[in-house]
Amino acid sequence: ISDKAKSTYDKLNKQKDYQKLNHRRVQQEKSKLNKQISHLKKIYEANQTKFKELTHKYENIMKEKMIVKLEKDRLAAKVENLEKSYQQIEEGSEDQLRDRTHLKSNLEDTRVKKAKQKPFQSGVPSTIPESDPENPALNDMPEIMNGSLTLLKTFKGHLMGVTGLSYNPAKHILATASDDSTWKLWSIPNGELIMSGEGHQDWLGDCCFHPNSQFIATCSGDGEVKIWDIINAKSAISFNEHPQAVWGLDYHHTGNFLLSCSMDHTIKLWDMNMPKSKFTFRGHVDSVNSVQFQPYSCMFVSG
C-alpha cells in the first residue's frame, strides 16, 4: 500500500509540474497577445483619425465638384440661349433689332431680380390653389416592359439602415436618409458620393427633394423637419412643432407647401414662405407613418 501511495504521489507531482509549466506558457502567450492587441488598437485609432480626415476631404471635394457641375450646366444653358437670341437678332430688321434688344434687357433685369429673391421666407402666406392643374404625365404612359428587369448598381452608402429615398427632379441625383442620422446625395447610376449632411440629433425617417431641385427636406426621430440648401450646403429652415418622431414627408407640386407625418398622430402642412405650420390634420389614433400628395393636386393620403 505504501509503494502504491508513493507511486500515486509521484505521478500527481509530475502532473502538477506539467500543469505549472503549461500555465506559465499560457500566461506568457496571454501577455504577448495583450501587447499585440494594445499595439493594434493604437494603429487602429491612428488610422481611424486619418480615415475620418480623408473622408471629410473626399466629401468636400465631391461637394465642390457638384457645385462646379451645376454652375457649368447653368452657364451652358445661358450660352445656348444667348446664341439663339443672337441668331434671331441677326435675322431681324433694324427696328426689330432695337425691339429685341430692349426686350432682352428687360428679361435680363427680370431674371436678375428673380435670382436675388429668396425662394423661401418671403413673409407672404402661400395661397392654396383653388383648382388642380392638368397632370402632364397622364398623356405620357410608359410602355409595358416584356423583359425582365436588370440590377444596374449596388453600393454601400450608410453605416446603418436606409430609411428614405428621393430622386432629384432635374438632375441624375439620388438622396438617401439613414438611421445613422445623416442624409447623402449620390450620382446615378455611378453611385458616387456628392454630398453628406449632418444636423439631426437622431435617426432620419425620410427625405424629399423640392420641385425646384435646389432644396431637400429631411425628418428625424428628434421631431425636427429640416430644409437644406444643397447649392450653398447649409440648413435653410428648421421646423420643430412635432413633439415626437417624424416618419414621412412630401412636397406639393408648387413647392410652397410640405407635408409631414408623425408619431404624435398628426399631419402638418408647412408653408415654406412664412415659414411655419399652416394646418394640423388630426384623425389617426396612432402613429402616422407615411404621407403623399396626389401628383398635381391638393389631395393627399396618409397611413
C-alpha positions in Angstrom: 0.0 0.0 0.0 2.9 2.3 0.9 4.6 1.8 -2.5 1.3 2.3 -4.3 0.7 5.6 -2.4 4.2 6.7 -3.2 3.8 5.9 -6.9 0.5 7.8 -6.9 2.1 10.8 -5.1 5.0 10.9 -7.6 2.5 10.7 -10.5 0.5 13.6 -9.1 3.7 15.6 -8.5 4.7 15.1 -12.2 1.2 16.2 -13.3 1.4 19.3 -11.0 4.8 20.3 -12.5 3.4 19.8 -16.0 0.4 21.9 -15.3 2.6 24.5 -13.8 4.8 24.7 -16.9 1.7 24.7 -19.1 0.1 27.5 -17.0 3.3 29.6 -17.3 3.4 29.1 -21.1 -0.3 30.2 -21.4 0.4 33.3 -19.2 3.3 34.2 -21.4 1.2 33.8 -24.6 -1.6 35.8 -23.0 0.8 38.6 -22.1 2.2 38.6 -25.6 -1.3 38.7 -27.2 -2.3 41.5 -24.9 0.7 43.6 -26.0 -0.2 42.8 -29.7 -3.8 43.8 -29.1 -2.7 47.1 -27.5 -0.4 47.8 -30.4 -3.2 47.0 -32.9 -5.6 49.3 -31.0 -3.1 52.2 -31.3 -2.7 51.5 -35.0 -6.4 51.4 -35.5 -7.0 54.6 -33.6 -4.3 56.4 -35.7 -5.7 55.0 -38.9 -9.3 55.8 -37.9 -8.3 59.5 -37.4 -6.7 59.5 -40.8 -9.7 57.8 -42.4 -12.0 60.4 -41.0 -9.8 63.2 -42.3 -9.7 61.6 -45.8 -13.4 61.0 -45.7 -14.0 64.7 -44.8 -11.6 65.8 -47.6 -13.4 63.5 -50.1 -16.8 64.8 -49.2 -15.6 68.4 -49.6 -14.1 67.7 -53.0 -17.3 65.9 -54.2 -19.3 68.8 -52.9 -17.2 71.3 -54.8 -17.4 69.1 -57.9 -21.2 69.1 -57.7 -21.3 72.9 -57.3 -19.0 73.3 -60.3 -21.1 70.9 -62.3 -24.3 72.8 -61.5 -22.6 76.1 -62.4 -21.3 74.6 -65.7 -24.8 73.4 -66.6 -26.2 76.9 -65.8 -23.6 78.6 -67.9 -24.1 76.2 -70.8 -27.8 76.9 -70.8 -27.1 80.6 -70.7 -24.7 80.4 -73.6 -27.2 78.4 -75.6 -29.9 80.9 -75.0 -27.6 83.8 -75.9 -26.6 82.1 -79.2 -30.3 81.6 -80.1 -31.1 85.2 -79.3 -28.1 86.4 -81.3 -29.2 84.3 -84.3 -32.7 85.7 -84.1 -31.4 89.2 -83.8 -29.2 88.8 -86.9 -32.2 87.6 -88.9 -34.3 90.6 -87.9 -34.5 94.2 -89.3 -33.1 97.2 -87.6 -36.4 98.1 -85.9 -36.8 94.5 -84.7 -33.2 94.6 -83.5 -34.0 97.6 -81.3 -37.2 96.0 -80.0 -35.5 92.7 -79.3 -32.5 94.4 -77.6 -34.9 96.3 -75.4 -36.9 93.1 -74.6 -33.8 91.2 -73.9 -32.6 93.9 -71.5 -36.0 93.7 -69.7 -35.9 90.0 -69.5 -32.3 90.0 -68.2 -33.3 92.6 -65.5 -36.3 90.4 -64.5 -34.1 87.3 -64.3 -31.5 89.1 -62.1 -34.3 90.4 -59.8 -35.8 86.9 -59.5 -32.3 85.4 -58.8 -31.9 87.8 -56.0 -35.2 86.9 -54.4 -35.2 84.2 -51.7 -37.2 81.2 -52.7 -38.4 80.8 -49.0 -39.2 83.1 -46.1 -40.8 85.9 -48.2 -43.2 86.6 -45.3 -46.2 86.4 -47.5 -48.5 83.4 -46.8 -48.8 81.0 -49.6 -52.2 80.5 -51.2 -53.6 77.0 -51.7 -54.6 76.6 -55.4 -58.4 76.6 -55.8 -58.2 74.1 -58.8 -55.8 71.5 -59.8 -53.7 71.9 -63.0 -53.6 69.2 -65.6 -51.1 66.4 -64.9 -48.7 66.4 -67.9 -47.7 62.8 -67.2 -51.2 61.5 -67.8 -50.6 61.6 -71.6 -47.2 60.1 -71.3 -47.9 56.5 -70.4 -44.7 54.3 -70.3 -44.6 51.2 -72.5 -45.1 47.8 -70.7 -41.8 46.0 -70.3 -42.0 42.4 -71.5 -38.5 41.5 -70.5 -37.1 41.1 -67.0 -35.6 44.0 -65.0 -31.8 44.2 -64.5 -29.9 45.3 -61.5 -27.6 48.2 -62.5 -25.7 49.1 -59.4 -25.4 48.2 -55.7 -23.3 50.3 -53.3 -22.9 50.7 -49.5 -24.0 54.2 -48.6 -24.6 54.3 -44.9 -23.4 52.8 -41.6 -27.0 51.8 -40.7 -30.3 51.1 -42.4 -31.6 53.4 -45.2 -35.0 54.8 -44.3 -35.8 57.2 -47.2 -35.0 57.8 -50.9 -35.8 60.7 -53.3 -34.8 61.4 -56.9 -33.8 65.0 -57.9 -36.4 66.2 -60.4 -33.9 67.9 -62.7 -30.6 66.0 -62.3 -29.4 62.4 -62.1 -29.0 62.6 -58.4 -30.4 60.3 -55.6 -30.9 61.4 -52.0 -30.8 58.8 -49.2 -31.7 59.1 -45.5 -30.5 56.7 -42.8 -30.7 55.6 -39.2 -27.1 56.8 -38.8 -28.5 60.4 -38.6 -27.2 61.5 -42.0 -28.5 62.2 -45.5 -26.4 61.8 -48.6 -26.6 62.7 -52.3 -25.3 60.3 -54.9 -24.8 60.5 -58.7 -26.9 58.0 -60.6 -26.2 55.4 -61.9 -22.4 55.5 -60.9 -23.2 55.8 -57.2 -20.5 58.4 -56.5 -21.0 60.4 -53.2 -21.7 64.1 -54.0 -22.6 65.4 -50.5 -23.3 64.3 -47.0 -25.4 66.2 -44.5 -25.5 66.1 -40.7 -27.5 68.1 -38.2 -30.3 65.9 -36.8 -29.9 64.5 -33.3 -31.5 61.2 -34.0 -32.2 58.8 -36.9 -33.7 60.1 -40.1 -37.2 58.9 -41.2 -37.4 60.3 -44.8 -36.1 62.8 -47.3 -37.8 64.6 -50.2 -36.5 66.9 -53.0 -38.1 70.3 -53.6 -39.7 70.6 -57.1 -37.0 73.2 -58.0 -34.3 70.6 -57.2 -32.3 73.2 -55.1 -33.6 72.1 -51.7 -34.2 68.8 -49.9 -36.3 68.2 -46.8 -35.5 65.7 -44.1 -37.3 64.5 -41.0 -36.0 62.7 -37.9 -36.6 60.9 -34.7 -35.7 64.1 -32.9 -39.1 65.6 -34.0 -37.5 68.1 -36.4 -38.1 68.8 -40.1 -35.2 70.5 -41.8 -34.9 72.1 -45.2 -31.4 72.0 -46.7 -30.0 74.3 -49.4 -27.8 71.9 -51.4 -26.3 74.7 -53.5 -24.9 76.5 -50.5 -24.6 73.3 -48.4 -26.4 74.6 -45.3 -29.6 74.3 -43.4 -32.2 76.8 -44.6 -35.2 76.2 -42.3 -36.0 74.1 -39.2 -39.4 73.1 -38.0 -39.8 71.6 -34.6 -43.5 71.7 -33.8 -43.8 67.9 -33.7 -43.4 66.7 -30.1 -42.5 63.2 -31.3 -40.6 61.4 -34.1 -41.4 62.4 -37.7 -41.7 59.5 -40.2 -42.5 60.9 -43.6 -42.5 63.9 -45.9 -43.9 65.1 -49.3 -43.8 68.4 -51.2 -46.8 69.9 -53.0 -46.1 70.3 -56.8 -45.9 74.1 -56.4 -43.1 73.8 -53.8 -44.9 76.2 -51.5 -46.1 73.5 -49.1 -44.6 70.5 -47.3 -46.5 67.7 -45.6 -45.0 65.8 -42.6 -46.5 62.9 -40.6 -45.5 62.0 -37.1 -45.7 59.5 -34.2 -47.8 62.2 -32.4 -50.8 61.0 -34.5 -50.9 64.2 -36.6 -50.0 65.5 -40.1 -48.8 69.1 -40.5 -48.9 71.3 -43.6 -45.9 73.7 -43.6 -45.9 77.0 -45.5 -42.5 77.5 -47.0 -42.8 81.2 -47.4 -43.8 82.1 -43.8 -42.2 79.7 -42.7 -44.5 77.9 -40.2 -47.2 75.3 -39.8 -50.4 76.3 -41.8 -52.6 73.4 -40.8 -52.5 70.4 -38.5 -54.6 67.4 -39.5 -55.9 65.0 -36.9 -57.8 61.8 -37.3 -55.4 59.0 -36.8 -55.4 57.3 -33.4 -51.9 56.0 -33.7 -48.6 56.9 -35.3 -48.8 58.2 -38.9 -46.0 56.5 -40.8 -46.5 57.8 -44.4 -48.0 60.7 -46.3 -48.1 61.6 -50.0 -49.7 64.2 -52.3 -51.6 63.1 -55.4 -49.5 64.5 -58.3 -50.5 68.0 -59.4 -53.3 68.0 -56.8 -54.1 69.3 -53.3 -55.4 65.9 -52.2 -53.1 63.7 -50.1 -53.2 60.3 -48.5 -51.8 59.2 -45.1 -51.4 55.9 -43.3 
